[in-house]
């Protein structure tokens, strides 16, 4: 058991998860101010999405919702930071408590609900972060504002386009989130007849900025193949696979504790198997020019290597940060170099 394991079990594990996240965020911002820049071995340099990444391992959306930790996360060794999910309008998200640890599964349940300060405010912070001489690649994940009716296709498109027009100019890539379980109606946007015009509009608004779509692990194989065909038709830059799951089977955590956590997206090792399966399916269906970013249940360098060998261009993590601590990215990078 590492020193961080002891600190987590006897300290952080007893702090409200969202409060612990905010405390950690403050520390990460301080690290970024003190020693900005991504310090990784040049042998880890990766080309993906038409960009140069200092390492293939990065932070998934959901960790830095308001683009306030970009420099600090880079200093901790992450090669890219996908900020957000950011919505066109500022919104508080769902009522607390909305973030829960399932420690026996090294997992999280969240129903945050896209809490963020809105696209305009985020654009200013991202633009400032881009001024750094050395920084991680910045992906921007955009989602639907809660007040917009998911059944009103024109309103949904206008909402996403508002965010895309503000954020594409400051993004290294743009990710369209249609797969969070925590915004009513959002996952319905994954239906091809709805998704195709939305992605086509965002892609046009983004101009030369690479556009990706983030999908759920709960789609069946036929639906995944359909989205792969759609991405091919639209010549998207990539697909991010996968978001959190609404499934709860196979957990080690006691059933009453799982029930207390309630609804929301489950992340961490319980989603790893399906995430890897979706990656393999996508890689078999997609042309080589379209990249797959793999996320879901990644915790060790061996996990990251497995995703890369299965065809991922990049790999992202989030939940592992909570259970591995601030040295997690450097641990992954060292492991990748060790081979």
MIRONU-829630 format. One record per residue (C-alpha): residue number from 1; x, y, z. Coordinates in steps of 0.02 Angstrom, whole numbers. Layout:
residues N
<seq = NUM | xx = X | yy = Y | zz = Z> .
...
//
This chain:
residues 339
<seq = 1 | xx = 0 | yy = 0 | zz = 0> .
<seq = 2 | xx = 72 | yy = 169 | zz = -53> .
<seq = 3 | xx = 78 | yy = 326 | zz = 52> .
<seq = 4 | xx = -62 | yy = 397 | zz = -54> .
<seq = 5 | xx = -169 | yy = 242 | zz = -23> .
<seq = 6 | xx = -150 | yy = 269 | zz = 163> .
<seq = 7 | xx = -188 | yy = 454 | zz = 147> .
<seq = 8 | xx = -341 | yy = 417 | zz = 41> .
<seq = 9 | xx = -413 | yy = 281 | zz = 154> .
<seq = 10 | xx = -383 | yy = 377 | zz = 315> .
<seq = 11 | xx = -413 | yy = 552 | zz = 250> .
<seq = 12 | xx = -490 | yy = 592 | zz = 81> .
<seq = 13 | xx = -610 | yy = 444 | zz = 85> .
<seq = 14 | xx = -698 | yy = 527 | zz = 232> .
<seq = 15 | xx = -717 | yy = 696 | zz = 147> .
<seq = 16 | xx = -869 | yy = 732 | zz = 38> .
<seq = 17 | xx = -811 | yy = 686 | zz = -139> .
<seq = 18 | xx = -858 | yy = 851 | zz = -219> .
<seq = 19 | xx = -775 | yy = 951 | zz = -79> .
<seq = 20 | xx = -619 | yy = 843 | zz = -97> .
<seq = 21 | xx = -619 | yy = 879 | zz = -284> .
<seq = 22 | xx = -625 | yy = 1067 | zz = -254> .
<seq = 23 | xx = -482 | yy = 1055 | zz = -127> .
<seq = 24 | xx = -380 | yy = 954 | zz = -251> .
<seq = 25 | xx = -419 | yy = 1079 | zz = -390> .
<seq = 26 | xx = -350 | yy = 1221 | zz = -286> .
<seq = 27 | xx = -188 | yy = 1123 | zz = -262> .
<seq = 28 | xx = -177 | yy = 1084 | zz = -448> .
<seq = 29 | xx = -199 | yy = 1267 | zz = -492> .
<seq = 30 | xx = -58 | yy = 1311 | zz = -372> .
<seq = 31 | xx = 55 | yy = 1182 | zz = -453> .
<seq = 32 | xx = 17 | yy = 1254 | zz = -624> .
<seq = 33 | xx = 60 | yy = 1430 | zz = -567> .
<seq = 34 | xx = 224 | yy = 1372 | zz = -488> .
<seq = 35 | xx = 290 | yy = 1260 | zz = -626> .
<seq = 36 | xx = 191 | yy = 1270 | zz = -789> .
<seq = 37 | xx = 231 | yy = 1161 | zz = -937> .
<seq = 38 | xx = 218 | yy = 977 | zz = -981> .
<seq = 39 | xx = 377 | yy = 886 | zz = -932> .
<seq = 40 | xx = 379 | yy = 716 | zz = -1016> .
<seq = 41 | xx = 506 | yy = 610 | zz = -1108> .
<seq = 42 | xx = 514 | yy = 649 | zz = -1294> .
<seq = 43 | xx = 495 | yy = 464 | zz = -1331> .
<seq = 44 | xx = 312 | yy = 478 | zz = -1277> .
<seq = 45 | xx = 270 | yy = 608 | zz = -1410> .
<seq = 46 | xx = 115 | yy = 555 | zz = -1507> .
<seq = 47 | xx = 33 | yy = 619 | zz = -1665> .
<seq = 48 | xx = -157 | yy = 616 | zz = -1663> .
<seq = 49 | xx = -300 | yy = 724 | zz = -1728> .
<seq = 50 | xx = -171 | yy = 817 | zz = -1832> .
<seq = 51 | xx = -88 | yy = 877 | zz = -1672> .
<seq = 52 | xx = 70 | yy = 836 | zz = -1575> .
<seq = 53 | xx = 36 | yy = 767 | zz = -1400> .
<seq = 54 | xx = 176 | yy = 760 | zz = -1269> .
<seq = 55 | xx = 109 | yy = 590 | zz = -1213> .
<seq = 56 | xx = -40 | yy = 487 | zz = -1269> .
<seq = 57 | xx = -115 | yy = 494 | zz = -1094> .
<seq = 58 | xx = -231 | yy = 637 | zz = -1046> .
<seq = 59 | xx = -373 | yy = 692 | zz = -933> .
<seq = 60 | xx = -551 | yy = 651 | zz = -983> .
<seq = 61 | xx = -690 | yy = 780 | zz = -981> .
<seq = 62 | xx = -776 | yy = 802 | zz = -814> .
<seq = 63 | xx = -620 | yy = 832 | zz = -711> .
<seq = 64 | xx = -587 | yy = 1012 | zz = -762> .
<seq = 65 | xx = -763 | yy = 1070 | zz = -799> .
<seq = 66 | xx = -726 | yy = 1256 | zz = -806> .
<seq = 67 | xx = -551 | yy = 1256 | zz = -883> .
<seq = 68 | xx = -464 | yy = 1317 | zz = -725> .
<seq = 69 | xx = -333 | yy = 1178 | zz = -704> .
<seq = 70 | xx = -255 | yy = 1163 | zz = -877> .
<seq = 71 | xx = -78 | yy = 1219 | zz = -828> .
<seq = 72 | xx = -78 | yy = 1116 | zz = -667> .
<seq = 73 | xx = -136 | yy = 957 | zz = -751> .
<seq = 74 | xx = -2 | yy = 979 | zz = -883> .
<seq = 75 | xx = 128 | yy = 1001 | zz = -746> .
<seq = 76 | xx = 69 | yy = 836 | zz = -669> .
<seq = 77 | xx = 111 | yy = 747 | zz = -831> .
<seq = 78 | xx = -50 | yy = 739 | zz = -932> .
<seq = 79 | xx = -20 | yy = 767 | zz = -1117> .
<seq = 80 | xx = -193 | yy = 836 | zz = -1150> .
<seq = 81 | xx = -337 | yy = 905 | zz = -1048> .
<seq = 82 | xx = -514 | yy = 889 | zz = -1112> .
<seq = 83 | xx = -605 | yy = 1028 | zz = -1020> .
<seq = 84 | xx = -793 | yy = 1031 | zz = -991> .
<seq = 85 | xx = -924 | yy = 977 | zz = -1021> .
<seq = 86 | xx = -959 | yy = 1160 | zz = -1062> .
<seq = 87 | xx = -1133 | yy = 1220 | zz = -1108> .
<seq = 88 | xx = -1188 | yy = 1376 | zz = -1201> .
<seq = 89 | xx = -1269 | yy = 1444 | zz = -1044> .
<seq = 90 | xx = -1200 | yy = 1443 | zz = -867> .
<seq = 91 | xx = -1291 | yy = 1317 | zz = -758> .
<seq = 92 | xx = -1275 | yy = 1250 | zz = -580> .
<seq = 93 | xx = -1299 | yy = 1066 | zz = -621> .
<seq = 94 | xx = -1400 | yy = 944 | zz = -517> .
<seq = 95 | xx = -1433 | yy = 958 | zz = -332> .
<seq = 96 | xx = -1303 | yy = 894 | zz = -209> .
<seq = 97 | xx = -1249 | yy = 766 | zz = -161> .
<seq = 98 | xx = -1210 | yy = 715 | zz = -339> .
<seq = 99 | xx = -1040 | yy = 629 | zz = -331> .
<seq = 100 | xx = -1010 | yy = 463 | zz = -241> .
<seq = 101 | xx = -864 | yy = 344 | zz = -218> .
<seq = 102 | xx = -883 | yy = 156 | zz = -232> .
<seq = 103 | xx = -716 | yy = 120 | zz = -149> .
<seq = 104 | xx = -723 | yy = -70 | zz = -161> .
<seq = 105 | xx = -738 | yy = -51 | zz = -351> .
<seq = 106 | xx = -618 | yy = 97 | zz = -362> .
<seq = 107 | xx = -762 | yy = 180 | zz = -453> .
<seq = 108 | xx = -869 | yy = 337 | zz = -449> .
<seq = 109 | xx = -1052 | yy = 375 | zz = -477> .
<seq = 110 | xx = -1090 | yy = 552 | zz = -533> .
<seq = 111 | xx = -1245 | yy = 646 | zz = -582> .
<seq = 112 | xx = -1163 | yy = 817 | zz = -589> .
<seq = 113 | xx = -1271 | yy = 880 | zz = -732> .
<seq = 114 | xx = -1146 | yy = 987 | zz = -829> .
<seq = 115 | xx = -1116 | yy = 1115 | zz = -691> .
<seq = 116 | xx = -1011 | yy = 1252 | zz = -771> .
<seq = 117 | xx = -998 | yy = 1439 | zz = -798> .
<seq = 118 | xx = -1045 | yy = 1438 | zz = -981> .
<seq = 119 | xx = -955 | yy = 1447 | zz = -1148> .
<seq = 120 | xx = -911 | yy = 1631 | zz = -1149> .
<seq = 121 | xx = -821 | yy = 1627 | zz = -982> .
<seq = 122 | xx = -732 | yy = 1465 | zz = -1025> .
<seq = 123 | xx = -672 | yy = 1535 | zz = -1191> .
<seq = 124 | xx = -582 | yy = 1676 | zz = -1101> .
<seq = 125 | xx = -493 | yy = 1557 | zz = -981> .
<seq = 126 | xx = -442 | yy = 1438 | zz = -1120> .
<seq = 127 | xx = -375 | yy = 1581 | zz = -1225> .
<seq = 128 | xx = -268 | yy = 1635 | zz = -1078> .
<seq = 129 | xx = -205 | yy = 1456 | zz = -1051> .
<seq = 130 | xx = -153 | yy = 1446 | zz = -1234> .
<seq = 131 | xx = -30 | yy = 1588 | zz = -1208> .
<seq = 132 | xx = 86 | yy = 1477 | zz = -1105> .
<seq = 133 | xx = 250 | yy = 1431 | zz = -1192> .
<seq = 134 | xx = 228 | yy = 1249 | zz = -1145> .
<seq = 135 | xx = 55 | yy = 1178 | zz = -1114> .
<seq = 136 | xx = -46 | yy = 1020 | zz = -1138> .
<seq = 137 | xx = -156 | yy = 1000 | zz = -1290> .
<seq = 138 | xx = -326 | yy = 1074 | zz = -1248> .
<seq = 139 | xx = -483 | yy = 982 | zz = -1299> .
<seq = 140 | xx = -652 | yy = 1064 | zz = -1268> .
<seq = 141 | xx = -803 | yy = 955 | zz = -1232> .
<seq = 142 | xx = -972 | yy = 1037 | zz = -1268> .
<seq = 143 | xx = -1146 | yy = 982 | zz = -1216> .
<seq = 144 | xx = -1328 | yy = 1033 | zz = -1217> .
<seq = 145 | xx = -1389 | yy = 1167 | zz = -1097> .
<seq = 146 | xx = -1516 | yy = 1091 | zz = -980> .
<seq = 147 | xx = -1650 | yy = 1221 | zz = -1018> .
<seq = 148 | xx = -1652 | yy = 1172 | zz = -1202> .
<seq = 149 | xx = -1784 | yy = 1042 | zz = -1246> .
<seq = 150 | xx = -1698 | yy = 888 | zz = -1316> .
<seq = 151 | xx = -1847 | yy = 857 | zz = -1431> .
<seq = 152 | xx = -1828 | yy = 1028 | zz = -1515> .
<seq = 153 | xx = -1696 | yy = 987 | zz = -1645> .
<seq = 154 | xx = -1676 | yy = 1167 | zz = -1703> .
<seq = 155 | xx = -1651 | yy = 1232 | zz = -1526> .
<seq = 156 | xx = -1527 | yy = 1092 | zz = -1485> .
<seq = 157 | xx = -1426 | yy = 1131 | zz = -1642> .
<seq = 158 | xx = -1425 | yy = 1317 | zz = -1603> .
<seq = 159 | xx = -1368 | yy = 1281 | zz = -1425> .
<seq = 160 | xx = -1221 | yy = 1173 | zz = -1480> .
<seq = 161 | xx = -1176 | yy = 1295 | zz = -1618> .
<seq = 162 | xx = -1169 | yy = 1440 | zz = -1495> .
<seq = 163 | xx = -1039 | yy = 1344 | zz = -1394> .
<seq = 164 | xx = -945 | yy = 1285 | zz = -1548> .
<seq = 165 | xx = -927 | yy = 1460 | zz = -1618> .
<seq = 166 | xx = -861 | yy = 1528 | zz = -1454> .
<seq = 167 | xx = -748 | yy = 1383 | zz = -1410> .
<seq = 168 | xx = -679 | yy = 1313 | zz = -1574> .
<seq = 169 | xx = -563 | yy = 1463 | zz = -1598> .
<seq = 170 | xx = -475 | yy = 1424 | zz = -1433> .
<seq = 171 | xx = -482 | yy = 1233 | zz = -1443> .
<seq = 172 | xx = -355 | yy = 1110 | zz = -1511> .
<seq = 173 | xx = -503 | yy = 993 | zz = -1539> .
<seq = 174 | xx = -689 | yy = 1000 | zz = -1504> .
<seq = 175 | xx = -784 | yy = 852 | zz = -1429> .
<seq = 176 | xx = -974 | yy = 842 | zz = -1446> .
<seq = 177 | xx = -1048 | yy = 758 | zz = -1294> .
<seq = 178 | xx = -1212 | yy = 669 | zz = -1329> .
<seq = 179 | xx = -1186 | yy = 528 | zz = -1205> .
<seq = 180 | xx = -1194 | yy = 589 | zz = -1026> .
<seq = 181 | xx = -1337 | yy = 507 | zz = -929> .
<seq = 182 | xx = -1360 | yy = 660 | zz = -818> .
<seq = 183 | xx = -1447 | yy = 782 | zz = -936> .
<seq = 184 | xx = -1626 | yy = 733 | zz = -981> .
<seq = 185 | xx = -1643 | yy = 678 | zz = -1162> .
<seq = 186 | xx = -1459 | yy = 696 | zz = -1204> .
<seq = 187 | xx = -1424 | yy = 515 | zz = -1245> .
<seq = 188 | xx = -1567 | yy = 517 | zz = -1370> .
<seq = 189 | xx = -1458 | yy = 629 | zz = -1476> .
<seq = 190 | xx = -1352 | yy = 476 | zz = -1517> .
<seq = 191 | xx = -1489 | yy = 415 | zz = -1636> .
<seq = 192 | xx = -1415 | yy = 432 | zz = -1810> .
<seq = 193 | xx = -1559 | yy = 532 | zz = -1886> .
<seq = 194 | xx = -1537 | yy = 662 | zz = -1748> .
<seq = 195 | xx = -1350 | yy = 653 | zz = -1729> .
<seq = 196 | xx = -1300 | yy = 672 | zz = -1912> .
<seq = 197 | xx = -1367 | yy = 849 | zz = -1941> .
<seq = 198 | xx = -1304 | yy = 904 | zz = -1770> .
<seq = 199 | xx = -1127 | yy = 844 | zz = -1802> .
<seq = 200 | xx = -1127 | yy = 911 | zz = -1979> .
<seq = 201 | xx = -1175 | yy = 1083 | zz = -1914> .
<seq = 202 | xx = -1044 | yy = 1082 | zz = -1777> .
<seq = 203 | xx = -911 | yy = 1022 | zz = -1897> .
<seq = 204 | xx = -949 | yy = 1166 | zz = -2015> .
<seq = 205 | xx = -948 | yy = 1292 | zz = -1872> .
<seq = 206 | xx = -781 | yy = 1225 | zz = -1807> .
<seq = 207 | xx = -691 | yy = 1256 | zz = -1971> .
<seq = 208 | xx = -518 | yy = 1178 | zz = -1969> .
<seq = 209 | xx = -530 | yy = 1125 | zz = -1786> .
<seq = 210 | xx = -545 | yy = 934 | zz = -1769> .
<seq = 211 | xx = -718 | yy = 878 | zz = -1713> .
<seq = 212 | xx = -751 | yy = 717 | zz = -1617> .
<seq = 213 | xx = -909 | yy = 639 | zz = -1544> .
<seq = 214 | xx = -913 | yy = 556 | zz = -1373> .
<seq = 215 | xx = -1023 | yy = 401 | zz = -1358> .
<seq = 216 | xx = -1094 | yy = 294 | zz = -1218> .
<seq = 217 | xx = -1038 | yy = 118 | zz = -1174> .
<seq = 218 | xx = -1221 | yy = 67 | zz = -1163> .
<seq = 219 | xx = -1249 | yy = 72 | zz = -1351> .
<seq = 220 | xx = -1262 | yy = -100 | zz = -1429> .
<seq = 221 | xx = -1137 | yy = -157 | zz = -1560> .
<seq = 222 | xx = -1253 | yy = -114 | zz = -1705> .
<seq = 223 | xx = -1274 | yy = 64 | zz = -1640> .
<seq = 224 | xx = -1086 | yy = 83 | zz = -1618> .
<seq = 225 | xx = -1059 | yy = 24 | zz = -1797> .
<seq = 226 | xx = -1191 | yy = 149 | zz = -1855> .
<seq = 227 | xx = -1101 | yy = 293 | zz = -1772> .
<seq = 228 | xx = -937 | yy = 234 | zz = -1848> .
<seq = 229 | xx = -1018 | yy = 241 | zz = -2020> .
<seq = 230 | xx = -1087 | yy = 414 | zz = -1980> .
<seq = 231 | xx = -916 | yy = 477 | zz = -1925> .
<seq = 232 | xx = -844 | yy = 411 | zz = -2087> .
<seq = 233 | xx = -976 | yy = 498 | zz = -2193> .
<seq = 234 | xx = -950 | yy = 663 | zz = -2104> .
<seq = 235 | xx = -760 | yy = 643 | zz = -2102> .
<seq = 236 | xx = -750 | yy = 677 | zz = -1916> .
<seq = 237 | xx = -577 | yy = 680 | zz = -1838> .
<seq = 238 | xx = -621 | yy = 547 | zz = -1711> .
<seq = 239 | xx = -735 | yy = 461 | zz = -1587> .
<seq = 240 | xx = -713 | yy = 463 | zz = -1397> .
<seq = 241 | xx = -762 | yy = 296 | zz = -1322> .
<seq = 242 | xx = -834 | yy = 291 | zz = -1195> .
<seq = 243 | xx = -931 | yy = 396 | zz = -1071> .
<seq = 244 | xx = -998 | yy = 330 | zz = -905> .
<seq = 245 | xx = -1121 | yy = 186 | zz = -895> .
<seq = 246 | xx = -1294 | yy = 174 | zz = -816> .
<seq = 247 | xx = -1268 | yy = -12 | zz = -781> .
<seq = 248 | xx = -1234 | yy = -76 | zz = -606> .
<seq = 249 | xx = -1201 | yy = -262 | zz = -632> .
<seq = 250 | xx = -1047 | yy = -352 | zz = -568> .
<seq = 251 | xx = -1002 | yy = -227 | zz = -431> .
<seq = 252 | xx = -910 | yy = -276 | zz = -272> .
<seq = 253 | xx = -984 | yy = -133 | zz = -172> .
<seq = 254 | xx = -1129 | yy = -184 | zz = -61> .
<seq = 255 | xx = -1298 | yy = -167 | zz = -146> .
<seq = 256 | xx = -1364 | yy = -47 | zz = -13> .
<seq = 257 | xx = -1216 | yy = 70 | zz = -40> .
<seq = 258 | xx = -1245 | yy = 66 | zz = -228> .
<seq = 259 | xx = -1429 | yy = 105 | zz = -199> .
<seq = 260 | xx = -1384 | yy = 253 | zz = -88> .
<seq = 261 | xx = -1277 | yy = 326 | zz = -227> .
<seq = 262 | xx = -1429 | yy = 319 | zz = -339> .
<seq = 263 | xx = -1442 | yy = 369 | zz = -521> .
<seq = 264 | xx = -1298 | yy = 434 | zz = -624> .
<seq = 265 | xx = -1151 | yy = 379 | zz = -728> .
<seq = 266 | xx = -1034 | yy = 245 | zz = -662> .
<seq = 267 | xx = -849 | yy = 263 | zz = -704> .
<seq = 268 | xx = -690 | yy = 168 | zz = -664> .
<seq = 269 | xx = -642 | yy = -16 | zz = -681> .
<seq = 270 | xx = -823 | yy = -79 | zz = -695> .
<seq = 271 | xx = -836 | yy = 3 | zz = -867> .
<seq = 272 | xx = -665 | yy = -55 | zz = -929> .
<seq = 273 | xx = -718 | yy = -214 | zz = -1019> .
<seq = 274 | xx = -856 | yy = -131 | zz = -1120> .
<seq = 275 | xx = -749 | yy = 21 | zz = -1158> .
<seq = 276 | xx = -612 | yy = -91 | zz = -1229> .
<seq = 277 | xx = -740 | yy = -190 | zz = -1329> .
<seq = 278 | xx = -811 | yy = -30 | zz = -1405> .
<seq = 279 | xx = -635 | yy = 28 | zz = -1449> .
<seq = 280 | xx = -600 | yy = -134 | zz = -1541> .
<seq = 281 | xx = -766 | yy = -127 | zz = -1633> .
<seq = 282 | xx = -738 | yy = 54 | zz = -1686> .
<seq = 283 | xx = -562 | yy = 20 | zz = -1744> .
<seq = 284 | xx = -626 | yy = -123 | zz = -1852> .
<seq = 285 | xx = -762 | yy = -13 | zz = -1928> .
<seq = 286 | xx = -671 | yy = 153 | zz = -1951> .
<seq = 287 | xx = -544 | yy = 203 | zz = -2083> .
<seq = 288 | xx = -369 | yy = 236 | zz = -2019> .
<seq = 289 | xx = -389 | yy = 424 | zz = -2042> .
<seq = 290 | xx = -518 | yy = 432 | zz = -1901> .
<seq = 291 | xx = -441 | yy = 419 | zz = -1728> .
<seq = 292 | xx = -518 | yy = 336 | zz = -1576> .
<seq = 293 | xx = -488 | yy = 409 | zz = -1403> .
<seq = 294 | xx = -514 | yy = 273 | zz = -1273> .
<seq = 295 | xx = -577 | yy = 312 | zz = -1099> .
<seq = 296 | xx = -659 | yy = 206 | zz = -965> .
<seq = 297 | xx = -582 | yy = 104 | zz = -826> .
<seq = 298 | xx = -401 | yy = 147 | zz = -865> .
<seq = 299 | xx = -293 | yy = 146 | zz = -708> .
<seq = 300 | xx = -120 | yy = 75 | zz = -745> .
<seq = 301 | xx = 12 | yy = 91 | zz = -879> .
<seq = 302 | xx = -33 | yy = -85 | zz = -933> .
<seq = 303 | xx = -213 | yy = -28 | zz = -957> .
<seq = 304 | xx = -156 | yy = 118 | zz = -1064> .
<seq = 305 | xx = -39 | yy = 8 | zz = -1165> .
<seq = 306 | xx = -180 | yy = -116 | zz = -1196> .
<seq = 307 | xx = -290 | yy = 22 | zz = -1267> .
<seq = 308 | xx = -150 | yy = 87 | zz = -1378> .
<seq = 309 | xx = -115 | yy = -88 | zz = -1443> .
<seq = 310 | xx = -301 | yy = -109 | zz = -1479> .
<seq = 311 | xx = -293 | yy = 43 | zz = -1592> .
<seq = 312 | xx = -325 | yy = 195 | zz = -1483> .
<seq = 313 | xx = -234 | yy = 351 | zz = -1540> .
<seq = 314 | xx = -251 | yy = 428 | zz = -1366> .
<seq = 315 | xx = -306 | yy = 367 | zz = -1195> .
<seq = 316 | xx = -394 | yy = 467 | zz = -1059> .
<seq = 317 | xx = -426 | yy = 441 | zz = -875> .
<seq = 318 | xx = -519 | yy = 525 | zz = -733> .
<seq = 319 | xx = -574 | yy = 407 | zz = -595> .
<seq = 320 | xx = -400 | yy = 336 | zz = -573> .
<seq = 321 | xx = -341 | yy = 509 | zz = -518> .
<seq = 322 | xx = -451 | yy = 495 | zz = -363> .
<seq = 323 | xx = -382 | yy = 324 | zz = -316> .
<seq = 324 | xx = -201 | yy = 347 | zz = -374> .
<seq = 325 | xx = -168 | yy = 528 | zz = -327> .
<seq = 326 | xx = -71 | yy = 672 | zz = -405> .
<seq = 327 | xx = 74 | yy = 563 | zz = -462> .
<seq = 328 | xx = -41 | yy = 458 | zz = -571> .
<seq = 329 | xx = 2 | yy = 531 | zz = -742> .
<seq = 330 | xx = 190 | yy = 522 | zz = -709> .
<seq = 331 | xx = 168 | yy = 342 | zz = -651> .
<seq = 332 | xx = 78 | yy = 301 | zz = -815> .
<seq = 333 | xx = 211 | yy = 390 | zz = -919> .
<seq = 334 | xx = 352 | yy = 298 | zz = -831> .
<seq = 335 | xx = 263 | yy = 134 | zz = -858> .
<seq = 336 | xx = 239 | yy = 168 | zz = -1043> .
<seq = 337 | xx = 424 | yy = 205 | zz = -1062> .
<seq = 338 | xx = 470 | yy = 46 | zz = -968> .
<seq = 339 | xx = 370 | yy = -50 | zz = -1098> .
//
